[in-house]
Amino acid sequence: MFEPIFKNVDDVLRKDAGCGTELDYIEQTSWILFLKYLDDLEITRKTEAELAGDDYKEILAPEFRWGTWAMPKTKDGKLDHNKALSGDDLRDFVDHKLFPYLKKFKVDAEHAETIQYKIGEIFNELKNKIQSGYNLREVINLIDQLKFKSSSEKHEMSHLYESKIQNMGNAGRNGGEYYTPRPLIRTIVKVVAPELGDKIYDGAVGSAGFLCEAFEYLKETNKNRSTKQDDILQTRTLYGKEKKSLAYIIGIMNMIFHGVEAPNIVHTNTLAENLADIQEKDRFGIILANPPFGGQEREEVQQNFPIKTSETAFLFLQHFIKMLKAGGKAGIVIKNTFLSNSDNGCASLRKYLLESCNLHTILDLPQGTFTGAGVKTVILFFDKGTPTKKIWYYQLNLDRNLGKTNPLNENDLAEFVKLQKTKEDSDNSWTINVKDLNIETYDLSVKNPNKKEETLLRKPKEILEEIKKLDKESEQILNTIKEIV
């Protein structure tokens, strides 16, 4: 139902001079979607208040409500062309009145855990890039057809928004950093198995895929939750941090469309926080994350960490270990080179992980798991508080190459999920003892002892047939040369 509308919105944005990439399309669609969502939320809350006999104070002033500036309508529910802004008038209103008004919410909000604060944060990070007011009018008319009032409508919207995020990843360039394959995230969440009441954290939140899937998992495993438990799930369960503006906006929008009204995502550089300043009250029971691959941090940022390295992902891993409370559980995506890099920093980090946590499982993923990223990755599953004695490895071996047309799916990971519960050995899984590791390198490389190297030896008959074939071809070439001569 909603998919054609999204496609038409992209078609309009594609012809606007201010929008040149998939990243622009989702950014500009997001702020307009958010204001339509906010209007539907206001209508729902006002109706609920009236039924309960309560007063309801609307968030936005009348001039800035969707039904005033975006879609004023006649009595028969059609766009009132006499009141509706378009062209330069619409663009100027958005740029010079609407955005400045919405930005002020960040200062005026009572505290950060309110939708008012999120409104202010979102519009402080954005600007309207749609240069043509006529294109903007077309987009608004299309977005107005979307509804966010029922749970089924929100569910459909969350799936469509996820598909737009995936398209950004497939578009290449820096889009890939926003998208971790959802079947992989769901598998990681299943293995870590958070419970209602756990505080869940992702310090490299991106599009908030981990937090959204953890939210869905907790809803599914706690269907009969009370109003109090629902409030805990909404407001005191999911936490994230994100450095980049666009990723921050997309993460908040994605969580909103999944049903989290005021996401606890902070726009900040996670790695700027000194590990020495982290206290017990700052820690979390569950950490789920995919820190960015191949990033580099400046020396002043590296000073916040006991193990010095410029590799962003390795700094994040130190951060996650420190942020995990005793007994807490983590599932972290990281480049497979972490397991074997011979530099002192990496070896020290492996030693630190093994000594401070129980690294009980390593999932080795095939090339192509991350579309557009040419790196191989592994998933580290660990619990904080007791040193590692044994590590169970699982190597995901598939009978096809992964890519855009053949993405990873949950069935691919079904055997891993099943075997991980008991840590069974199989053709794809094995266990190592930490006491057998080289204590100078702590090399954790994936070396499947059950994988037999296939030596392709041809039979004598095949070799003779090949010789005959080559002799015949040589004879034909010689005869052709003789004819020419």
N, C-alpha and C positions, 0 to 999 in steps of 0.2 A: 504493500500500500504506500509506504513512505519512500521506497527506493527510487521511483521515477522522479519524485520531487527533488531528491538529493542530486540526481543526475542533471536535472534541468538547472539547478542552482549552479553547479559546476560549469555548465555550458554558458551561462550568463557571465560568470566571473572570468571565464577563459577569454572573453572578448573585451574585458576591461583592461585599460592600460596600466592600472595599479596592481594587478594580480598576475604574476608570471609563472608560479609554480604550484604544485600540490600543497606545499606548506602554506602558501598564501590562501588557497581555497579553503583549507580547513580552519585556518585562523579567522578569516573573515566570516565564514559560515558560523563559527563558534560563538562569536559575540552576539550575532543576531538571534541564533538559536537560544542562547542563554536568556535574552530579554523576552522571547516568546515563552520559554519555560517559566520564567519568573511571573509573567502575567497569568499563566494557567495556575501556578502555585497560589498566587494571591486570590484568584477566584475561588479555588478549592477551600483555602483557609477561611475566607469570608463566609462561604456557604456553611462550613462546619461550625463557625462561631455563631451564626444566626440560628442554626438548628439547636445549639446548646444554650441559646438565649444570652450569648456574650457579645460584647462589642469587639470589633476588629479594626485595628489601626493599620492601614495599608502602608507598605514600605516606601513606595514611590509617590512623589507629589503628582497631582492630577495631570499637569502639563507633560510629564515624562512617562506616563503609562502607555503601554503598547496601543491601547484603544484610542489614544488621543493623537499621538504623533505618527505612529506607524500604520495603524489600520482603523481609522475612524469609519464607522459604518452607518448606513441608513437603517430605518426601522425594519426593512426586509432582509437585513444581514449582509448587504452588498457594500463594497467599498464606496465611501462618500467622496466622490471626485472633487466636490466643492471644498472639502476640508483637508483632503489628503495632500501632503507635500510631495513634490517630485522635482527632478532636475536639480539645479543649483540650490534652490530653497531647501530641499531635503538634505543635500550634502552639507550645506552650511549649518543647518540646525544640528545635525549629528556631530559635526566637528567642533562647533563653537558653543553649543548649549548642552546637548545630551552628555557627551563624554566628560566635560568639566564637572557637571552635576554628579555623575556617577562616581567619579574619582574621589569626591569629597567624603563618600561613605566610609572610606578607610580611616579617616580621622575622627569622624562622628560616631562610629560604632562603639557600643559599650565594651565589647571584648572581641578577641580574634575568632572565637568559636560561634560566630553568628553569620547568617547569610548576608547581613548588611556589610560586614567586614570583607566577606568574599567578593561582594559586588565591587567594593572600592579597590581591592587588590587586583581583580581581573582588569578593570578599566584603567588602572594605573600602568598596566603592562602592555596595553593594546593601543593601537590607533586605527582609525578607519582608512583602509587602503583603497577602497572602491572610489575611483575618481569620478565616474559618471553617476550623477544623481538619478538618472533614468535606469541605469543598471541596478542601482541600489533599490529603487522602487520595485523592479521586477523580482529581485531576491526576496524582499520583504513580503510581496504578494504570495510567493511560493512558500516561504517559511510559515506564513499564517495558516496554511492548510494543515500543518503538523499539530498534533494534540498531545499533551502530556498529562492528561487527567487520570486515566486508568492505568493500572499496573501493567496491562498487556501493551498499552501504547508506549510506556516508558521502557518496557523490555525490548520492544521492536526498535526503539530509538537507540538503545544501548548497543544493539547488534550492528545497526547501520553506522553508528559513530565508530565502533571498533573497525569496521571494514574500511572506513576512510583513513583511520590511523594506519591500517595495514597497507593501503595504497601508497601512503607516504613512504613507508619502509621500502616498498617495491620500486618507488620512483628513484631510489638510489641517492647519491650524494649524502647529505647529512640526515636524510629522512629515516634511514635504517636504525638510528639510535633510539627512535621512539617506539619501536615495535619488537617485542619478544613474542615468539609464536605462542598463541594461547593454549594449544594442547600441552606444550612444555610447562607453562605456568601452572595449569590445572594439575598436572602430574606432580610438580614440586609441592604444591599446596596439599595434595592428598598425602604425600609421604611425610611432610612436616606435621600435618594434622592439627591445626590450631583448634582451641576450644573457646567457647563463649566466655569472655572474661579476660582472655589473653590480650595484651597490648601488642599490636603488630606494627612493624616498622619497616620502611624502605627509604633509605637515605639517598637513593639515586632513582627517584620515583618515575621519571619519564612520563609516559602516558598513563601511569597508575594501574597497569595491567595486573601486577601482583596484588595490590590492595583491592581492586575490583573483584578479582577471582577469589580472594580470601573472604570478602564480603558475601559473595554468592555461596561459597562453601559453608560458611557459618549459618546463613539463612537456611540452606538445604538440610544441614545436620541439626538444626534447632527450630523445627517448624512450629512447635508448640510453645514458643517463648512468650514470656509475659511482657506487659507494657514496659516494665522497668528494664527487663533484659533487652528489649528493642531499643530503648533509649541508650543503654550501654553500647550496643552494637553501632548505633548511629553516631554517638558523640565521643566515646572513650575507648575505642578499639583500634581504629586505623589511623596511622600517622606516617607522614612522609616529608621529605625535603627535596627540593629541586633547584638547580642553579640557573638553568636556561629559561628565558621568559616564555617562549612558545610552548616548550614542554610543560612548564608549570600551568599554563592556561589549559592545555589539552588534558592534563592530568585531572585538574579540578572538574572540567566539563565531563570527562569520562565517568568520574565518580558520581557526579550529580545525575547523569543519565542512568547509572546503575542503581540509583535510589538513595545515595548518601547526600543529604540536603546541604550540609555545610562542612565539606571535607577539611580535615586537619592536615593540610599541606602547606608548608612554609617555603617561601621563595628565598633561598639562601644557598651559599656555597657550603655544603656539608663539610668539606675538607678544611675549611678555614677555622673550624673549631679545634682547639688544642685538646688532645686526648687526656692530658693531665687534669683538665677542668671537668671531665665527665664524672658525675656522682651517681650514687645508687639510685636516686630518684629519677635520673635521666634514662635509666636502662629499660629494655623491653624483653618480653618473654618469647617473642617470635620475630625473627628477621628474615625477610624474603626479598631478594634483590638481584638485579643484573647490572652491576656497575659498568660504565662505558668502557669499550675496548680501546686500547692504544692511545688514550689521552696522556698528556704530559702536564705536570704541575710545577710551578715555580719553586725556587729554593726556599722562599719564606713560608710557603705552604708546607713543604716537606719538614720544616722545623717543628711542626705540630705533632710529629710522629716519632716514636723511638727507633723504628727501622726506616732508614732513609732510602727512598726510591723516587724517581720521577714518574713512574708508571701509575696512572690514576687508579686503575683497578686494584693494585696492590696496597695503595693507601686506603682505599675503601674497605678492603678486607680487614686491615688493622682496626679501622673505625668500627666495623660490624662486630668484631670480636670484643672490643671494649664496650660497645653499646648493649651487648647481650648480657642479661642478668644470669646469675648462677642457676643452672637447671634449664636455662632457655634453649630454644631450638632454632636452627637456621638452615636455609637452603639458598645457596649463592651460586650464580652463574659466573664463570671466570674462564679466561683463555687457558687452553691446555698447557701452554708453555710455563704456567705457574708451577706445574708439577715437576719440571725438569731443569728450568733455568739454573745455570751454574754460578751466577754472580752471588756475592756475599749477602746482598739484601734479600734476594729471593730465598736462599737457603735458610737465612735467619727467620724469615717469615714462616716458612714451612715448619721449622723447629718450634716457633712460638705457637703456631696453630695446634700442633700435635701435643705440646706440653700443657696448654691451657684449655683445650677442648677435646672431646671425643669425636674425631673425624671418622664416623662409622661407615659412611658410604660415599663412593665416587662414581658418578654416572658419566661415561665417556660418550660424547655425541658425535655423529658423523659429519663430514664436511657438507655444507649446504643447509644445515639446520637453520641458520640465520640468513635469510634472503639478502643478497647484496653485500654480505660480509664474508671476506675470504679467510676467516679464521676458524680454527677448530676450538670447540669449547668443552668444558666439563662442568658438572654440577657438584658442588661440595655440600654434603649434608653433615652437620655437626651439632653437638650439644655442649654447652659451656659448663666447665667445672671439674671434670675429671680428665686425666690425660688419655690419649689414644693408645690402645693395646693392639687392636686389630682393625684393618680396613677392608671392607667388602667392595669390590669393584664390579661394575656391570658395563660391558661394552655393547653399545647399540649397533648391531650389524643388520643392515637392511638389504633386501634384494633389488633395490632401485636407488638411483641417484636423487637426492633431494634438490629442490629448486622451486621457482615460482609456480610451475605447473604440477609439481609433485611435492607439496609441502608435507611437513611432519604432521602426523595425526595421533590421536590418543591410542588407537589400536597398536601403533608402532611401539608404544611404551607399556603396553599391558603386561607383558612378561616381566619387565623390570619391576613394576608395581607389585606384582604377585610375589616374585622371588625376594624382593627387598624386605618383606615382612619377616622372613625366616633366615635371610642371608644365605640361601642355598647356592651351592656350586652348580654350574651348568657349562655348556659350551661357551656361553657369553659372560659367565661370572666366576669369580674366584676371590679368595681371601689371602691377605698377607699379614704377617706379624711385624709390628713396628720394631721389635727388638732385632729383626734381621736387616733393618735399613743401615745404610752407610751413615754413621753419625757425623761425618764431615759435610755431606751434601744433603742428606735427608731426601734423596731423589724419590719421587712418588710416581714416576712415569708409568703409563698404562702399558703393561706387558702381559698380554693374555696367554697364560701357559697352556690353555686348551685349544688355541688356534693353530692348526697344523698348516704349515706352509706347503702349498701345492706345487709340486715339481712336475711340469708338463713334459713327460718323455714320450716321444712318438714311437709307434711300433715300426719294426724294420720294413714291413709291407708298405706303410704310408711313406716312408723315406724313399723306397725304390720307385714308387709311383710318382713321387715328386721329381725324382731324377729323370725318369722317362718323359715327364711333361716338359721339363726344362730342355732336354735334348731335342724334343720335337720342335719346340719354339725356336731353338737355335738353328735347326736345320731349315726351317721356313725362312728365317731371316737371311741365311746364307744363300738360299735359292733365289730370293728376291734380289739380292745384291748381284748375283750372276746374271740375272735377266737384264738388270739395268746396265751392267758393263757390256 
